[in-house]
Amino acid sequence: MNNTLRAFSALSKREIWEHRSFWIVPAVIGCLGILFTLYGSGALLVAAHQGMINFNSDVTFMDSTAGIRAFIFGSAALFNTVMLFMVWFYLMDSLYADRKDRSVLFWKSMPVSDTSTVLSKLFTGMVTAPALMLVAVILTEIITGFLLIIALSIAGVSILGLAFQPGTILMAWMTLAFALLVQSLWLLPFFGWFLLCSSWARKLVLAWAVLIPMGAMIVERLFIGTHHLSDVIFGHIAKLFTMVMSGHYSVNGVSIGSGIGVGDKPDVFDGHSALMTMGSLVHMFFQPEMWIGIAIGAVFVVGAIWLRRNRSEI
């Protein structure tokens, strides 16, 4: 068991070493965010000095809490979008590249199982990449947050005391981390499909990964007259972002709030709770779609492992 864990850890580290874009790209986005914040802070101070903007210094706790949550989740949205595209292309290329450059023969000669190899790549896409993104988000938000606080303080609006109310920022970051975990589990069928195509296709992995489901949708529409497959695929993605990012979910068709907002009182459904919350995230685990998707994703991953074991170089 210890040898297996050590091998898995070494494989995971190898993925990060060979795919440095997983931390370089978030770092670049973070630096750009800091530069834009510096520019925006300067423009804000100039506008305030010239009387073009009048600030209301009467900032309440609820106002600051909602603003901080919107800032944290909004800043993370760009990082997350870029990260998802990176994971998409990484998984589609991960097994295919080993077969194309024949390095698969080297790894098969090593005391490393195909299961560990495939799972290490899946772990990199589902856990390591989001974790690196989260670190970049937190560091960026700490720097940009202080820049905004300083700019607002100079403009006559002090939110320093309200911003650091117990649990406000830390709870938002914990919610974001949990959301990334939920997102990875919810998207497992897509990740598994990308790995399966990467282990099977001899070329044009992206085309096969996209054209096979698209072709199945078209065939269903033309010959059966239904669109269940497209509803399942696109609906699965839409439901993730509707429930996770909005902080709302429905029970028996009735839209309700999550009841566990960051800095909000329980069971409050108003403008302040219209963001991602722990309640909406926990509710995802009670959705049959999540567990069905995980099962389908597991089948795809098992298929990728089998193909890895029985197919070698291209």
N, C-alpha and C positions, 0 to 999 in steps of 0.2 A: 504493500500500500504506500509506504514512504517513497519507494523508488518511483512508483507511478505518479505520485504528487510532485516529486522533484522533476520528473520528465515533463509533466504537464506545465509546471511553472517555467521550466526552461523554454518550452515551445512558445508559451505566451510572451515571454520576454523577447524571444526571437521575432515574433510578429511586430512588436512595437519597435524593435531595432531596425527592422527592414521597412517598416511603414511609418516613418517619422512624421508624415503629414498629419497623423492623428493628434500630435501635440503642436506641430509647427503652425498648422492652419488656425486652430483656436487662438494661439498666441498672436498671430497676425491680426485676426479679427479683434482681439482684445486691444491691441495697440491702436488700431484704427478707431475703435470706440472711444479710447482715451483722448485721442487727437480731436475727434468730433466734439467730445464733451468740453475740452479746453476752448475750442472755437465757439461752441454754444454758450459757455459761461461768459466768455469775453463779450459776445454779442448781447447777452442778457444784461450785463453790467452797463454797457454803453447805452442800451435802450432805456434802462432804469435811470441813468444819470441824465439823459436828455428828456425825461418825463414821458417817454413813449409808452411805458408800462407802469401801472400802479399796482403794487402788491397789497394784498390784504394780510396784515400781520397776525390776524386772529385765526391761527391754524389750530384746529381741534385734534384730539387724539385719533378720532375715527378718520379724519381727513388725511392725516399723516400716514396712518396704517394702510389705508387703501392706496395711497400714492406710492408707498414703499413697495407694497405687493405688486402693483402694476409695473413699477420700475424694474423689480427683480425678475418677474416672469416675462415682461416685455423684452428685457435685455437678453434673456436666455433664448428667446424664440429664434433669433437669427443664428446663434450658435447651434441650436438644435437642428434647424433646417439644413445647415451646411453639413453637420455631423451625419445626419441620416443619408444624405447623398453620398458622402464618403464611405459609409458602411455599406451602402448598396453596391457601389462599384468595387469595394474591397472584397466583399463576399463572392461576387461574381467572378473576380479574377483570381482569388486565393488558390483554389485547387487547380484551376485551368493553367495558371502560370507555372506551377510546379511540373505539370505534365508537358507543357510546351517547351520549357528549357531543359527538360529531362532531369531536373533536380529531384524528381520523385524517386528516381532509382537510388539516389544517394540516401534519401530519408528512409526508403524501404530496407536499406542495408544496415541502418542503425537500429539499436534496441528500443525503438519507439513504435507503438502500435498505431495503426491507421485511425482507430477510434480517438486516441489522444490527439492526433494531428488535426482531425476535423473538428473535434470539440474545442481545441485551443483557438482555432480560427473563429468558431462561433462565439466563444467567450470574449475574444477580442472585440468582435462587433457588437455584442450585447452588453458587455460590462466595462471592458477597458476603455473603449472609445467614449461612452457616455461619462465615465468617471473622469477622464482627462478633460472632457468638455466642461464638466461641472467645476473642476478646479479653476479652469480658465475663466469661467463665468464669475465665480466668487472673487477671484483676484481682480478682475476687471471692474466688478461692481463696487468693491471696496474703494478702489482708486477713484472711479468716476463719482461714487457717492460722496466722498470727501470733497471732491472738486465742486460738486453742486451745492453741498452744504456751505462751503466757504463763499461761493458766489451769492447764494441766497442771503447769507448772513451779512455780507457787504451791502446787499440791496435792501436790507432792513427786515428780512424774514428769517427768524431763527427757528429751525426745526431740529436742532441737535438733540435737545432733551427728549422730544417726542419720538425722534427716529430710533433712539436707543432704549425704548421702553422694553422691559424684560420680555424676551421671546419673540418680538416682532420680526427682526431680521433672521435670527437663527431658525425660527419656525418656518419662515418662508423658504430658506435654503433646504431645510429638512423636507419640506413639501416638494420642492423641486427635485431633490435626490430620489424621493419615493416615486415621483412621476416618471422619472427616467427608467426606473425599474419596471414600473407598470407598462410603460411604452415598449420596452424590449420584449416583455412577455407577450404583449398583445400583438406585436409585429413578428413573432416567432415563425408563423407560417410563411411569411414573405422571406425572412432570413433563410429558413430551411430550403425554400424553393431556389433561392439564389445559389446556395451551396450545391444543391442537387444539379442544377444546370452547369455550374462550374466544374463538377466532377464528371459530367457526361458529354458536354458539347466539345466538338473537335475544333470549332472556330465560331466566331460571332456569338459569344455567350449572351451578350446584351440582347441581340435579336431573338435568340431562342427564348430567353427569359420573358420577353415581352410578347412575342408573336404567338407562342403556344396558348397562353390564356386569352389573348385577344382573338385568335382564331377560333377557340372554343366558344367564346361569346358570340361571334358572328354566326357560327354554325348553329348554335342554339336559337338565335334570333331568326335565322332564315328558314330552318327546317322544322323547328318546334313552335316558333312564334312566342317564346317567352324570353325573359331576361333575368332569370334567377341567379346565374353565375355572376353577371356584372353587379347585381344587387349585393351579392355576398361579398365580392372582392372590394368594391368601392364603398359599400356600406360599412364594412369592417374598419376601413381607414377613417371614414367620416365619423363613425361612432366614437372612435378613440379620441379624436380631437374635440368633438362636441362635448363629451363627458369630462375629459381631463382638463381641457383648457377653459371651458366655461364655468366649471365648478357646479354645474347643474346636472341632474339626471332625472329620469322619469320612473315612476312606479305605477304600473297598470295604466300607462298612457298619460299620467298626470305629471307635469313637470314640477319638481320641487327642488329645494336647495339642499346642499350637503349637510348643513348644520354644524360643520366643524371648520370654520373659516380661520384664517390667520389673523388673530387680533380681534375677531368678531365674537359676539356672544352666540351660544348654540342656538340653532333653529331660527337664525335670522336669514331672511331671503329678501335682500334689497340690493341696492347698487354696490354696496361694499362686499357682498358675498358673490358677486358675479365673476369671480376669478377662481382659478384652480384651488381646491381645498383638499385636506386630508380625507374628508368625508366622501367626496366624489371619487377619489382615488381608491379608497377601500371598497367602495361600492362596485368598482370594476371587477373585483374578485368574485362577486356574486352573479356576474353575467355569464350565462352558458357559452356565449360566443368566445370568451377568453379561453375556457378550458377546451372547447372544440378546436379552436385555433392552435392551442399548445399541442394537442394530440396530432393534428395535421402536420404541424411543424416538426414534431418528433419523428413522424413517419418519413418526411423529406430528409431529415438529418440522417436517419438510419440508412436510407437509400444512398445518400452521399457517401457514407462510410463504406457501404458495400461496394459501390463503384470505385471508390479509392483503393479498396483492397483488390479488386479484380480487373481494374484497368490501369495501365501504366502510362508511358509516354505517348504523345500524339505522333 
